[in-house]
Amino acid sequence: MMPAQLLLITAIISALAALQNIVGVSLYDIEQVRLRRRQAAHPSARCYRRRPLVSIIITSENNQATIAACLNSLTKSRYRKWELIVADNASSDGTKRIVRQFMAEHPKKSIELYAKRLPADQRQLLSYAQKKYVHGELILRLNADNFIDKQTVAKAVLRFNSQPELDLLGFNHKIRRDLQTAGLLQEFGLLLRNRVKKAASACNTDYFAIPDSPTVYAKEAFAVLIKAGWPTSPLLSRGGGQLRAAYAADAPIYGPTLSFYGLAQQAYRQQLNRLRLLMTAPRQALSGGRSSYSKLTIWLGLAFAAVLNLTALTLPLFLTYFIYLAFSLHQPAFLVVSWMVLSLFMLFSIWDDEQLSLWQRLRYVGLMPISYGWFYLVLFIQYLALIASFRPSKFRT
């Protein structure tokens, strides 16, 4: 294949992905405006006043340094009707002691500590905690290094009340403000991921759900996902779209700051799981089970996921070829084009985030050049994941 043809194919795939993203985000924003207007018109409606019990499951494993902040953030929540289950995976540090101290300080709260003596995988840990301790209508899944905003749980409950067909609700992921280079790169990555989640939410194609990702589940959906195993797809997990996933841009949740190596590992694992799931998706989508979606809808969802992955795999070739042309033909305009492609995606993601103030948006815009080299390297990590995806093995989380 000639370089010009490869460039054309890459450009077409990138354009399709950009169009999908723009249309999906626009549909998401329109839907949110519609929901807010409906709520404003009927603020006292029974559906908005429902206060279901929320079961919060926190999984921990040697999280002595972060578990206290996670627990304390729950006490500051505006939503008070919750029970807490801490599922500890054989911690050898002071994690369990901190949890027991928290239980003693809050005797009126329903708090359970399930401590494993021997390490287990996430699925086993969550399955036992769900069967033995969960009583709530909704399940909030957290890690011990997460902490929530005081409005996060209330916003999630309101969303489920507004859309009773929901099964999963993802959060607007953030990290504590970090001026280190790795922290800034992680923030830029989260901004891009959150924008993609908006588009996926509008199309119900958020096909990548893993057990260690903070999420709110309807109780029945949580049981289905545990039985099916993770990672799995809300679109496919019961044979054709019977689970409905959404994204809450107005419900922030905070996680740890990763190192450069941690960011590279995360990018590799996420892309590896996406590719493996995508390879098995057509067979899962159309095999058995009573579907609430048509086959056309299912295949459109798969096409959405496929284009996103093709974009991730072809974008490095696109950018490399432009850099090659810039130096071989002595045409700096090609470098400008590459810079503009990355800048447009970043600008859309920055100015679209409802949780950022004007000053934060301006700060991110000024720091954008720091992210370009790193994202270029991360794009090539996708190829390692592509090679590994053909080796038969279990999903890694």
Protein Blocks (a to p, Z undefined) as FASTA:
>chain_A
ZZklmmmmmmmmmmmmmmmmmmmmmmmmmmmmmmmmmmmmmmmbmklmpccdddddddde
hilkmmmmmmmmmmmpmblbdcdddddehiablmlmmmmmmmmmmmmbccdddddfbdcd
fklmmmmmmmmmmmbfbdcdddfkbccdfklmmmmmmmmmmmmmbmbdcddddddddfbf
klmmmmmmmmmmmmmmmmmmmnopafbccfklccdddfklmmmmmmnopaddfklmnono
paccdddfklccddddddfklmmmmmmmmmmmmmmmmmmmmmmmmggjidfbdfklmmmm
mmmmmmmmmmmmmmmmmmmmmmmmmmmnopaklmmmmmmmmmmmmmmmmmmpmkbcfklm
mmmmmmmmmmmmmmmmmmmmmmmmmmmmmpgcdddZZ
